[in-house]
Amino acid sequence: MTSSADDHSHDHPGRPAVRAVRAVPQPNAVVGVGLIVVGADGRILLGQAHDGRWELPGGKVDPGEGFEQAAARELTEETDLRVAPEAVEVFTVQLAPDSDAVTRLTAGAVTHAAEGLPAVTEPHKIARWEWFGPAGLPPELYAPSAAVLRAWRPGLPGLPEAPSYDYRTDGTA
């Protein structure tokens, strides 16, 4: 009888060979990107959701996509603004510490090169887009957006509490 590394029938004569089955992990994370769009005048673009909270453009990263590509795609899908992925800078990756059933990983990115005028292209998600000066951001911010904004500019006034584990990618502490 010939033997292979997977054939263990010689260990227990009379029993069929048992092959080890490797457990396949189930997906347990949501990966997204929040994009800070800075206009020529220094203002930041935020969208107001139907629950009244404000958020950055962004969303889930699709399979096979990088953070920069996802940010550029989501920006166009949500606002009709356009930016080349090469003009998007990822400066932090964050893990949300309060996720219970799923790990939330969000890349924080920024661009100063968006072109066009923002429009509501997904009215079921966003009621309106508005530009805000960094010193006048609305306090009703979606937590992941607040965490990205805090990582970008830690001194921004009025940001709500939004704990996160931040992993800087731009070499700053």
NUTI-650597 format. One line per field, with one value per atom (N, C-alpha, C): atom name; z, y, x. Coordinates in steps of 0.1 Angstrom, whole numbers. Example, Ala and Ser with C-alpha at 12.3 -4.5 7.8 and 13.67 -1.06 7.14 Angstrom:
<recs>
sefi <- (N	CA	C	N	CA	C);
Z <- (78	78	78	71	71	79);
Y <- (-57	-45	-33	-22	-11	0);
X <- (132	123	132	128	137	129);
</recs>
This chain:
<recs>
sefi <- (N	CA	C	N	CA	C	N	CA	C	N	CA	C	N	CA	C	N	CA	C	N	CA	C	N	CA	C	N	CA	C	N	CA	C	N	CA	C	N	CA	C	N	CA	C	N	CA	C	N	CA	C	N	CA	C	N	CA	C	N	CA	C	N	CA	C	N	CA	C	N	CA	C	N	CA	C	N	CA	C	N	CA	C	N	CA	C	N	CA	C	N	CA	C	N	CA	C	N	CA	C	N	CA	C	N	CA	C	N	CA	C	N	CA	C	N	CA	C	N	CA	C	N	CA	C	N	CA	C	N	CA	C	N	CA	C	N	CA	C	N	CA	C	N	CA	C	N	CA	C	N	CA	C	N	CA	C	N	CA	C	N	CA	C	N	CA	C	N	CA	C	N	CA	C	N	CA	C	N	CA	C	N	CA	C	N	CA	C	N	CA	C	N	CA	C	N	CA	C	N	CA	C	N	CA	C	N	CA	C	N	CA	C	N	CA	C	N	CA	C	N	CA	C	N	CA	C	N	CA	C	N	CA	C	N	CA	C	N	CA	C	N	CA	C	N	CA	C	N	CA	C	N	CA	C	N	CA	C	N	CA	C	N	CA	C	N	CA	C	N	CA	C	N	CA	C	N	CA	C	N	CA	C	N	CA	C	N	CA	C	N	CA	C	N	CA	C	N	CA	C	N	CA	C	N	CA	C	N	CA	C	N	CA	C	N	CA	C	N	CA	C	N	CA	C	N	CA	C	N	CA	C	N	CA	C	N	CA	C	N	CA	C	N	CA	C	N	CA	C	N	CA	C	N	CA	C	N	CA	C	N	CA	C	N	CA	C	N	CA	C	N	CA	C	N	CA	C	N	CA	C	N	CA	C	N	CA	C	N	CA	C	N	CA	C	N	CA	C	N	CA	C	N	CA	C	N	CA	C	N	CA	C	N	CA	C	N	CA	C	N	CA	C	N	CA	C	N	CA	C	N	CA	C	N	CA	C	N	CA	C	N	CA	C	N	CA	C	N	CA	C	N	CA	C	N	CA	C	N	CA	C	N	CA	C	N	CA	C	N	CA	C	N	CA	C	N	CA	C	N	CA	C	N	CA	C	N	CA	C	N	CA	C	N	CA	C	N	CA	C	N	CA	C	N	CA	C	N	CA	C	N	CA	C	N	CA	C	N	CA	C	N	CA	C	N	CA	C	N	CA	C	N	CA	C	N	CA	C	N	CA	C	N	CA	C	N	CA	C	N	CA	C	N	CA	C	N	CA	C	N	CA	C	N	CA	C	N	CA	C	N	CA	C	N	CA	C	N	CA	C	N	CA	C	N	CA	C	N	CA	C	N	CA	C	N	CA	C	N	CA	C	N	CA	C);
Z <- (0	0	0	-9	-9	1	6	16	11	15	12	25	25	37	42	33	38	41	38	40	53	63	76	80	69	72	78	76	82	98	103	117	124	117	122	112	112	101	102	91	90	90	93	92	80	74	63	67	58	61	64	74	78	74	66	62	71	75	84	75	81	74	81	74	80	81	92	95	87	80	72	80	84	92	84	92	86	87	77	77	90	96	109	109	98	98	86	89	79	76	64	61	52	57	50	49	43	42	44	52	53	47	37	30	34	38	41	28	23	11	15	12	16	3	4	-8	-9	-20	-23	-12	-5	6	19	20	33	40	34	41	38	46	46	42	33	29	38	43	51	45	47	43	55	54	65	62	71	69	74	71	75	90	98	113	118	110	114	116	117	119	106	107	96	94	82	79	67	67	56	44	32	21	24	19	21	22	25	26	26	22	23	11	15	5	-2	-15	-23	-24	-26	-28	-40	-38	-48	-49	-40	-41	-30	-33	-23	-16	-5	2	-8	-15	-24	-35	-41	-51	-45	-33	-27	-24	-19	-15	-28	-39	-51	-57	-57	-62	-53	-40	-31	-32	-34	-35	-47	-59	-71	-69	-63	-62	-53	-42	-32	-35	-42	-43	-58	-67	-81	-82	-72	-73	-78	-84	-90	-84	-82	-78	-82	-86	-90	-77	-77	-65	-61	-71	-68	-60	-60	-53	-39	-35	-21	-13	-1	8	21	23	35	46	57	68	81	82	94	91	98	98	112	114	128	130	142	146	157	155	165	177	189	201	206	202	207	199	188	180	187	187	194	185	175	166	155	151	139	141	136	138	127	130	121	119	107	103	93	96	88	84	72	68	67	72	71	60	51	39	37	29	27	12	6	-7	-8	-15	-18	-33	-40	-55	-61	-53	-58	-68	-79	-89	-91	-93	-96	-84	-85	-74	-68	-54	-48	-50	-53	-55	-47	-43	-36	-47	-47	-57	-51	-38	-31	-20	-25	-15	-4	-6	4	16	14	24	30	21	24	20	29	26	19	23	17	20	11	13	16	25	29	33	30	33	47	55	68	70	77	81	92	93	103	117	120	133	136	126	127	123	126	123	132	126	135	145	157	168	165	157	154	143	147	137	139	129	129	135	145	152	144	133	125	118	114	108	118	130	141	144	144	147	136	124	112	113	116	116	128	139	151	148	141	137	127	118	108	115	123	130	145	154	168	175	171	177	172	163	158	170	171	182	180	191	191	186	184	179	190	187	198	201	213	217	207	202	193	194	204	207	195	192	182	185	179	179	166	167	155	151	139	134	122	125	116	104	92	81	74	80	74	82	91	99	110	113	125	137	148	161	164);
Y <- (-12	0	12	22	34	44	53	63	77	86	100	107	120	128	129	128	130	117	106	92	87	87	82	69	61	49	38	40	31	33	44	47	39	36	29	19	7	-3	-5	-6	-9	3	15	27	35	42	50	62	67	78	91	98	110	122	131	143	154	161	173	184	190	200	213	223	235	244	250	259	272	276	289	300	310	321	328	332	340	355	363	377	383	392	398	413	419	433	440	453	462	472	473	482	494	506	518	529	540	551	564	573	586	597	605	614	628	635	650	657	664	672	686	691	705	714	724	732	743	750	760	771	773	783	777	764	758	752	753	747	732	725	710	706	697	692	681	683	674	672	660	656	654	659	657	645	635	623	627	618	621	621	615	616	629	638	650	651	639	639	642	648	651	641	639	629	633	628	629	620	624	614	602	591	578	566	555	543	531	519	507	506	499	496	483	483	471	461	448	439	443	442	445	460	468	483	487	497	504	515	520	531	543	547	559	557	545	542	542	537	536	551	559	573	580	579	586	581	568	562	567	566	570	585	593	607	610	604	606	600	588	582	591	597	604	618	625	639	644	636	640	648	649	655	645	649	640	643	632	634	621	623	612	605	591	584	589	593	598	611	618	631	629	616	613	608	614	610	603	591	583	587	592	597	589	581	573	561	550	539	537	536	536	523	518	507	513	510	515	506	512	503	498	504	500	491	485	476	463	458	446	433	433	421	422	433	434	445	442	451	462	475	485	492	491	497	508	520	531	538	540	548	562	571	585	591	598	603	618	625	639	642	651	656	671	678	693	694	684	684	680	680	676	686	682	691	689	700	700	707	706	711	700	699	688	688	676	674	662	662	650	640	629	619	606	605	594	600	605	611	602	589	580	580	585	585	599	609	622	632	641	652	664	667	678	678	684	686	701	704	717	719	731	734	741	737	742	747	758	762	753	750	741	745	758	763	762	759	759	746	735	722	720	713	710	700	701	691	678	677	665	657	652	644	630	622	607	604	594	591	588	580	577	590	599	611	620	621	629	623	610	604	607	607	610	624	633	648	651	644	646	641	630	625	634	641	650	663	669	681	680	675	672	685	697	708	714	707	713	714	726	729	722	718	713	699	691	678	669	661	653	641	635	624	613	607	596	588	579	571	562	561	552	548	537	534	539	548	555	549	546	541	551	560	570	564	569	564	574	586	598	601	593	595	605	610	619	610	616	608	609);
X <- (8	0	9	5	13	7	15	11	14	6	9	7	11	10	-4	-14	-28	-35	-28	-34	-30	-39	-35	-42	-46	-53	-44	-31	-22	-21	-26	-26	-37	-48	-59	-64	-58	-62	-77	-84	-98	-107	-101	-108	-105	-115	-111	-102	-95	-86	-94	-90	-96	-87	-93	-86	-89	-79	-81	-88	-98	-105	-102	-97	-93	-105	-107	-118	-116	-126	-125	-132	-124	-130	-141	-151	-162	-158	-163	-160	-165	-157	-161	-157	-155	-151	-158	-159	-164	-153	-148	-137	-143	-140	-145	-135	-139	-130	-139	-133	-140	-130	-136	-128	-131	-121	-122	-119	-129	-128	-126	-114	-111	-113	-121	-123	-112	-112	-102	-101	-113	-113	-111	-107	-104	-116	-128	-139	-140	-147	-148	-162	-164	-177	-182	-195	-202	-216	-221	-235	-243	-256	-265	-274	-273	-282	-296	-305	-319	-322	-312	-314	-308	-303	-298	-283	-277	-262	-255	-243	-235	-223	-219	-209	-200	-188	-179	-184	-180	-183	-174	-179	-171	-180	-175	-183	-174	-180	-173	-162	-152	-141	-146	-147	-151	-139	-141	-131	-122	-109	-99	-96	-102	-100	-90	-83	-75	-83	-78	-85	-87	-76	-77	-87	-88	-98	-112	-114	-127	-131	-122	-126	-130	-122	-126	-139	-142	-154	-166	-165	-175	-178	-168	-170	-179	-176	-184	-198	-199	-212	-221	-216	-224	-226	-216	-217	-216	-212	-210	-197	-189	-176	-166	-155	-146	-132	-124	-110	-103	-90	-82	-77	-77	-72	-58	-50	-37	-37	-48	-49	-56	-57	-63	-51	-50	-39	-45	-42	-46	-36	-42	-33	-35	-46	-48	-56	-55	-64	-69	-82	-88	-96	-95	-104	-113	-126	-136	-136	-134	-133	-146	-157	-170	-178	-172	-180	-182	-194	-196	-196	-204	-205	-195	-191	-182	-171	-160	-149	-150	-150	-151	-137	-132	-119	-122	-117	-120	-106	-104	-92	-97	-89	-91	-83	-89	-82	-86	-78	-80	-77	-84	-81	-83	-75	-77	-80	-83	-83	-97	-107	-120	-125	-131	-136	-151	-158	-172	-180	-193	-202	-209	-209	-216	-231	-236	-250	-255	-267	-273	-276	-268	-270	-276	-276	-282	-292	-304	-313	-318	-317	-322	-312	-299	-289	-286	-285	-281	-291	-295	-305	-299	-286	-279	-265	-257	-242	-240	-231	-228	-213	-208	-194	-193	-184	-182	-167	-166	-152	-148	-135	-130	-133	-135	-138	-153	-161	-176	-182	-176	-182	-194	-205	-217	-213	-219	-216	-223	-233	-240	-233	-221	-213	-214	-215	-214	-201	-200	-188	-176	-177	-165	-160	-169	-164	-157	-163	-156	-143	-141	-128	-118	-122	-113	-109	-119	-116	-106	-108	-99	-85	-84	-70	-64	-72	-66	-61	-70	-66	-71	-62	-66	-71	-68	-73	-86	-93	-105	-115	-121	-130	-144	-150	-164	-166	-156	-158	-164	-174	-180	-170	-172	-163	-166	-155	-155	-143	-142	-130	-127	-114	-109	-94	-90	-76	-70	-61	-56	-42	-40	-27	-24	-15	-11	-3	-6	1	10	9	17	29	33	46	44	32	31	26	29	25	11);
</recs>
